[in-house]
Amino acid sequence: MVRIEALDSLQARPTGSIPIVGALLLALQIIGAAREQARKAEALGSIESLADLSAQMTSVIHALQLERASQALWLGLHKRAAGTNADGQDLQALAQAAGAAARDAEQRIRASDQSLAQLDAS
């Protein structure tokens, strides 16, 4: 009988160690999940700093665009006061040339209208 009791005690040990192995595996999974969450939190911190940097860059670009627009306005107003465009051409001469081109276009349109009217009449 002693032998049977010894065999029974041997069989009981492996079944008693299975919950311990299961607990260790569960602990390893929990540790792995905690490490993954720590990595995600660290990445989130870097994303937040990237968002802050992006906001700062946007404000700098906006300020540069405002400066560029005000400089263009200032130059345009001074060129206009001087009577020239951005290329330094005389605005009055350009206006006279545009008027002459418009008058020439009107004369050509009248001439073509007269030609079409003569064709319709015949």
Backbone as numpy.savetxt, mean C-alpha at the origin, in Angstrom:
# Nx Ny Nz CAx CAy CAz Cx Cy Cz
2.41 -70.36 44.70 1.62 -69.18 44.70 2.46 -67.92 44.70
3.60 -68.07 45.24 4.49 -66.92 45.30 4.82 -66.48 43.88
5.04 -67.46 43.07 5.37 -67.12 41.69 4.25 -66.40 40.98
3.04 -66.78 41.19 1.90 -66.14 40.53 1.76 -64.71 41.01
1.97 -64.47 42.28 1.91 -63.11 42.79 3.02 -62.25 42.20
4.18 -62.85 41.97 5.28 -62.10 41.36 4.94 -61.75 39.93
4.31 -62.65 39.21 3.91 -62.36 37.83 2.84 -61.29 37.80
1.92 -61.34 38.75 0.88 -60.32 38.82 1.47 -58.94 39.09
2.48 -58.86 39.92 3.09 -57.57 40.21 3.87 -57.05 39.02
4.45 -57.95 38.22 5.14 -57.52 37.00 4.16 -56.98 35.97
3.03 -57.58 35.87 2.04 -57.13 34.91 1.42 -55.81 35.36
1.33 -55.56 36.60 0.74 -54.33 37.09 1.64 -53.13 36.86
2.93 -53.32 36.85 3.85 -52.18 36.68 3.73 -51.50 35.31
3.74 -52.24 34.20 3.62 -51.55 32.93 2.32 -50.77 32.79
1.23 -51.29 33.28 -0.03 -50.55 33.17 -0.02 -49.32 34.06
0.72 -49.34 35.15 0.81 -48.18 36.01 1.69 -47.10 35.40
2.63 -47.46 34.53 3.52 -46.48 33.94 2.92 -45.82 32.69
1.88 -46.40 32.13 1.26 -45.81 30.93 0.67 -44.43 31.23
-0.02 -44.24 32.34 -0.51 -42.88 32.61 0.63 -41.87 32.78
1.76 -42.32 33.31 2.90 -41.41 33.47 3.44 -41.00 32.10
3.55 -41.96 31.17 4.02 -41.65 29.82 3.03 -40.72 29.12
1.74 -41.00 29.32 0.71 -40.13 28.74 0.79 -38.72 29.29
1.02 -38.61 30.58 1.16 -37.28 31.20 2.37 -36.55 30.66
3.48 -37.30 30.45 4.68 -36.68 29.89 4.43 -36.19 28.46
3.75 -37.01 27.67 3.44 -36.58 26.29 2.53 -35.35 26.29
1.56 -35.33 27.17 0.67 -34.17 27.28 1.45 -32.93 27.71
2.38 -33.11 28.63 3.21 -31.99 29.08 4.07 -31.46 27.94
4.60 -32.39 27.13 5.40 -31.96 25.97 4.55 -31.18 24.97
3.33 -31.61 24.76 2.44 -30.88 23.85 2.13 -29.49 24.39
1.89 -29.39 25.67 1.59 -28.09 26.29 2.80 -27.17 26.17
3.99 -27.72 26.41 5.21 -26.91 26.29 5.39 -26.44 24.85
5.16 -27.33 23.89 5.28 -26.95 22.48 4.29 -25.86 22.10
3.05 -25.98 22.59 2.03 -24.96 22.31 2.42 -23.62 22.95
2.98 -23.67 24.16 3.40 -22.44 24.83 4.53 -21.77 24.05
5.46 -22.57 23.54 6.56 -21.99 22.74 6.02 -21.36 21.46
5.05 -22.03 20.83 4.45 -21.48 19.60 3.74 -20.16 19.88
3.02 -20.09 20.99 2.36 -18.85 21.37 3.37 -17.75 21.67
4.49 -18.11 22.26 5.54 -17.12 22.54 6.12 -16.59 21.23
6.32 -17.48 20.26 6.82 -17.03 18.95 5.82 -16.12 18.26
4.53 -16.47 18.35 3.51 -15.63 17.75 3.46 -14.26 18.42
3.57 -14.23 19.74 3.56 -12.96 20.46 4.77 -12.12 20.07
5.91 -12.76 19.91 7.11 -12.03 19.49 6.95 -11.48 18.08
6.37 -12.28 17.18 6.12 -11.82 15.82 5.12 -10.69 15.81
4.11 -10.76 16.67 3.12 -9.70 16.76 3.76 -8.40 17.21
4.70 -8.48 18.10 5.42 -7.29 18.54 6.18 -6.67 17.39
6.80 -7.48 16.54 7.53 -6.93 15.41 6.58 -6.36 14.37
5.38 -6.94 14.24 4.38 -6.39 13.32 3.91 -5.04 13.83
3.72 -4.92 15.14 3.31 -3.63 15.70 4.37 -2.57 15.47
5.64 -2.93 15.63 6.69 -1.94 15.39 6.76 -1.59 13.91
6.49 -2.55 13.05 6.46 -2.27 11.62 5.30 -1.34 11.28
4.16 -1.54 11.93 3.01 -0.65 11.71 3.34 0.77 12.18
4.03 0.89 13.31 4.43 2.21 13.80 5.38 2.89 12.82
6.33 2.13 12.30 7.27 2.67 11.32 6.53 3.10 10.06
5.57 2.31 9.63 4.79 2.66 8.45 4.02 3.97 8.66
3.45 4.13 9.83 2.72 5.37 10.14 3.66 6.57 10.14
4.85 6.41 10.68 5.82 7.51 10.69 6.26 7.85 9.27
6.49 6.83 8.46 6.90 7.07 7.07 5.79 7.79 6.30
4.55 7.41 6.56 3.42 8.05 5.89 3.35 9.52 6.24
3.56 9.85 7.49 3.50 11.27 7.89 4.65 12.06 7.27
5.83 11.46 7.15 6.96 12.15 6.51 6.67 12.37 5.03
6.14 11.35 4.35 5.82 11.49 2.93 4.74 12.54 2.73
3.75 12.56 3.61 2.68 13.57 3.52 3.26 14.97 3.68
4.17 15.13 4.62 4.79 16.45 4.82 5.61 16.86 3.59
6.32 15.91 2.99 7.09 16.22 1.78 6.17 16.61 0.62
5.03 15.92 0.48 4.10 16.26 -0.58 3.50 17.65 -0.37
3.20 17.99 0.88 2.68 19.33 1.17 3.72 20.39 0.83
4.97 20.12 1.19 6.04 21.07 0.88 6.20 21.22 -0.63
6.14 20.11 -1.35 6.27 20.15 -2.81 5.12 20.95 -3.43
3.90 20.72 -2.94 2.75 21.44 -3.48 2.85 22.94 -3.20
3.26 23.30 -1.99 3.37 24.73 -1.68 4.49 25.38 -2.49
5.57 24.66 -2.72 6.67 25.19 -3.53 6.22 25.38 -4.98
5.47 24.41 -5.51 4.96 24.53 -6.88 4.00 25.71 -6.99
3.15 25.88 -5.99 2.22 27.02 -5.99 2.98 28.33 -5.95
3.97 28.41 -5.09 4.76 29.64 -4.97 5.46 29.96 -6.29
6.08 28.95 -6.91 6.76 29.18 -8.19 5.78 29.58 -9.28
4.60 28.92 -9.31 3.60 29.24 -10.31 3.09 30.65 -10.17
2.87 31.10 -8.94 2.38 32.46 -8.72 3.43 33.50 -9.12
4.71 33.22 -8.83 5.76 34.17 -9.19 5.97 34.21 -10.70
5.86 33.06 -11.36 5.99 33.05 -12.82 4.82 33.79 -13.46
3.63 33.61 -12.88 2.45 34.28 -13.43 2.57 35.79 -13.24
3.08 36.19 -12.08 3.25 37.62 -11.83 4.28 38.21 -12.79
5.26 37.40 -13.18 6.28 37.87 -14.12 5.79 37.82 -15.56
4.63 37.17 -15.80 4.08 37.10 -17.14 4.67 35.96 -17.96
5.23 34.96 -17.32 5.79 33.82 -18.05 5.20 32.53 -17.49
5.30 31.45 -18.28 4.87 30.15 -17.76 6.07 29.44 -17.14
5.92 28.17 -16.81 6.99 27.44 -16.13 8.24 27.31 -16.99
8.07 27.33 -18.32 9.22 27.23 -19.22 9.84 28.59 -19.52
9.26 29.65 -18.96 9.81 30.98 -19.18 9.26 31.66 -20.44
8.26 31.04 -21.08 7.68 31.65 -22.28 6.71 32.76 -21.88
6.62 33.75 -22.74 5.74 34.88 -22.50 4.29 34.43 -22.63
3.49 34.66 -21.59 2.11 34.21 -21.59 1.27 34.97 -22.60
1.54 36.25 -22.82 0.75 37.03 -23.79 0.99 36.51 -25.20
2.24 36.16 -25.51 2.53 35.63 -26.83 1.85 34.28 -27.02
1.83 33.47 -26.00 1.15 32.19 -26.09 -0.36 32.37 -26.27
-0.94 33.33 -25.56 -2.37 33.59 -25.68 -2.71 34.10 -27.08
-1.86 34.95 -27.66 -2.10 35.46 -29.01 -1.99 34.33 -30.03
-1.02 33.43 -29.85 -0.87 32.31 -30.77 -2.06 31.36 -30.67
-2.56 31.14 -29.46 -3.73 30.28 -29.28 -4.95 30.91 -29.91
-5.12 32.23 -29.78 -6.24 32.94 -30.39 -6.18 32.86 -31.91
-4.98 33.03 -32.46 -4.82 32.95 -33.92 -5.15 31.54 -34.41
-4.74 30.53 -33.68 -5.04 29.14 -34.07 -6.54 28.89 -34.00
-7.21 29.45 -33.01 -8.65 29.28 -32.89 -9.38 29.97 -34.03
-8.94 31.19 -34.38 -9.56 31.91 -35.50 -9.35 31.15 -36.80
-8.17 30.61 -37.01 -7.87 29.84 -38.22 -8.76 28.59 -38.29
-8.95 27.92 -37.16 -9.81 26.73 -37.12 -11.25 27.10 -37.44
-11.73 28.24 -36.94 -13.09 28.69 -37.23 -13.27 28.98 -38.72
-12.27 29.61 -39.34 -12.33 29.89 -40.78 -12.38 28.59 -41.58
-11.60 27.63 -41.22 -11.59 26.34 -41.93 -12.92 25.62 -41.76
-13.50 25.71 -40.57 -14.81 25.06 -40.34 -15.87 25.74 -41.21
-15.86 27.08 -41.27 -16.81 27.80 -42.12 -16.65 27.41 -43.59
-15.40 27.32 -44.02 -15.14 26.95 -45.42 -15.64 25.54 -45.71
-15.43 24.61 -44.81 -15.91 23.24 -45.05 -17.43 23.18 -44.99
-18.04 23.98 -44.10 -19.51 24.03 -44.05 -20.07 24.57 -45.36
-19.43 25.60 -45.93 -19.89 26.17 -47.21 -19.74 25.13 -48.33
-18.64 24.41 -48.33 -18.42 23.38 -49.36 -19.47 22.28 -49.25
-19.78 21.87 -48.03 -20.80 20.83 -47.83 -22.18 21.35 -48.26
-22.47 22.63 -47.97 -23.75 23.20 -48.37 -23.87 23.23 -49.90
-22.80 23.55 -50.61 -22.80 23.58 -52.07 -23.02 22.15 -52.62
-22.40 21.16 -51.99 -22.56 19.78 -52.43 -24.02 19.32 -52.21
-24.60 19.73 -51.08 -25.98 19.36 -50.80 -26.94 20.03 -51.80
-26.62 21.25 -52.20 -27.47 22.00 -53.12 -27.42 21.38 -54.52
-26.31 20.79 -54.91 -26.22 20.27 -56.27 -26.67 18.86 -56.41
